[in-house]
Amino acid sequence: MFFMQMNPSTRIGEARADQGDLQTILRLRLLIARAANRDSLAWWDDEAMTAPAGFLLERLFPVAPPLAARSLGLRAALARHQSACAGIEGALHLYWLDVDNADGLALRDVALLSAPYPEAPIPTMDALREGLTALLGQPAHVKIVQRRNGGALLITIPPCPAGIWAPVHRARSFAWAYLEGAPGQPVFPFVAE
């Protein structure tokens, strides 16, 4: 069990995250990063998690090519989200869920290889919806407040239910908001704290 006292400005207060919460966040991040690859929805110029990249990564990183693929895919996703939200004070998104990056700190102890992700392409929004449904069950209800240039999508997230770690609640909500995108037209859901 992971325990952390959060910054009061996050309005989260005391929170607990268990391994299930951390696995959910990691699996969501991997799913969206995989969906964004060129052979899938082509949301950004990344092929780290594709079969051709696997062939290359086996030669460059012979000890752990799947680890390299996941790491590169997550770094590309974070960079794209940070770029889309550049200049937005306090922007939180799937790859940065807490102003103090408590999710990043907690996820450091979770092995990247412990979370599965779809290795096959995710070529349609329906396929992404199926992946999200399989992982999360019921959709989260978010409200779109504003669409910005570059695909940044300002949303509101319902209040976090009692007993739920706020970063996992945010991650689940952000994940459903990606369905507002389209093949070749990414969205970068965020809230401003």
N, C-alpha and C positions, 0 to 999 in steps of 0.2 A: 504494500500500500504506500502511495506517495502522498506526503502531506506538505503543504506549503502555505505560509501566510502571504496573501496577495497584497499588492499595493491598494490602499483604500480608494484611489482614484478610479480603479477598475470597477468599483461597486460589486465586486465578487465576494469580498470578505474571505473568511476561512473557507477553503475548498479542499476536496479530496479527489484524487484521480486514482483509479485502479488500472491494472494492466489492460483490462477490456477497453477502457476509455482511450488509453494511449494507442492501442492496436486500431481502434476505430479511426482515430485521427490519421494515423500513418496510412491505413488502407484507403481512406478517402483521398489523401494527398497523392498516393500512388495511382489510384484510379483516374483522377483528373489529369495527372501528368501523362499517363498512358493515353488517355483520350485525346490529349493535345498533340501527340506525335504526328508527324507528316503522313504516316500510313493510316491514320485514323481520322479525326476531325480537322487535322492540320491547323491547329490554333496558333502555333508558333513554330519556328524553324528548329525543330529538335527531332532527332531520330534515336536518342539514347536507349529507348526501350523497345526498339524494333528488332526484327530478326536479322537484317543486314548489320545493324550495330552490334548485335550479339556476336556475329562472326568476327568482326574487327576487335571487339573488346576481349575475346578469347585470346587473341594474339598480343594485345597490349597489356592486359591484366590477367595473365594466365592463372593466378592463384584464386581470384574471385571475380570473374566477369559479371555475374548477376549483381553483385554488390556495387560494382562500378556503374552498371547501367542504372540502377535505382538511384544511386547518389547523384549521378549526372542529370538524370531526369528531374529529380527534386530541386537541384540547384537551378536548372533552367526555368522551372515553374516559379520558384521564388523570385528569380531575377525578372521574369515577365510581370509578375504581380507587383513587385516593387516599382518597376518602371511605369506601369499603368497607374499606380497610385502616387507617383512622385508629386510632391508639392501639396499633398492632402494631409493636413495635420492630424495625427492620431489615427491614420488609416489602419484598420485591422482586416485581414483577409484569411483565406484558408491556410496560407503558409506563414502567417504571423497572427496568431489568435489572441494575443494579450499584449497590452502596451509594454509590459516588462518582459515579454517573451518567455513567460513561465512555461508555455507549451514546448518551446524549443529546449529549455532546460530539462523538462521532464522526459522529453523524447530522446535525449542523449543516451539514456540507458536502455532504449529499446532497439534491438537488433533489426537493421533494415531487412535482413533476409527472413525475419520471422513473420512478416506480413505479406500475404499473397496479393498479386494483382493480375489482371487479365493479360496474358501474353499475346493473345490474338488481337488484331486491330479492332477498334471501336469506331466503325465507319458512319454511324448514324446517331442522331439524338435519341431515337428510340432505344438503340443499344446502350447508350449511356444511362437512360432512364431505367432500363432493366438492371444494369449493374448497380445503380444507386438503390433500387428497390430490394435487390438481393442482399445488399450490405446493411441497409438502414430500415427496411420495411416501409412504414408510412412516410409520405412526403412531409417536409416541414413547410409551414406557411410563412412566407416572407413577402414583404411589400416592396415593390420597386419604387424608389423615390425619385431617382434621376439617372439618366443615361448620359455619360460624359464621353468626350472625345477619347479615342484610344481604347474603347471598350470597358472603361471603368463603370461599374454599375453600383450606385449607392442604393442600399437596401435597408429596411428595418427588420429586426429580428424580434420575435415575441420574447417576453421576459423568460428568463431561465427558470424552469420548474425547480422546486425545492428538492434537494438531494442530488442534483445533477451538477457535474463540474462544468462551469461556464464555458471554458474553451471547447469542450466536446459538444456542447449545445450549439455554439457558434459554428463549429466545423460542420455539423449536420445541416444547419441552416444554409451556410454558404454553398455546400455541395449541391443542394437542390436548385439554387439560383443559377448554376451553370447551365441549366436547361433553357435559359433565356437566350443562349447563344445559338449559333448555327454552324454547320460545316464551313470552315474557312473564316468564320466571324466570331472570334472569342468574346466572352464577357469576363470581367474580373470583379466579381461581387465583393463589396467592402462595406464596412460601417466606419464611422468616424467617432472615436472616443474622446 
